[in-house]
């Protein structure tokens, strides 16, 4: 899956399930832990998500 598309899907999943953990996103989107880690780091850096 393209990184931009994965980022959008990640944002969508988080918006529907506030407080969602990375492992939950992995199962929801059927992607690797590494892919979610990379995308969430970028989203955090851009200020699009916050870490609890």
PyMOL commands that set and color helices and strands:
alter all, ss='L'
color gray80, all
select helices_A, chain A and resi 3-16+22-29+33-45
alter helices_A, ss='H'
color red, helices_A
deselect
rebuild
show_as cartoon
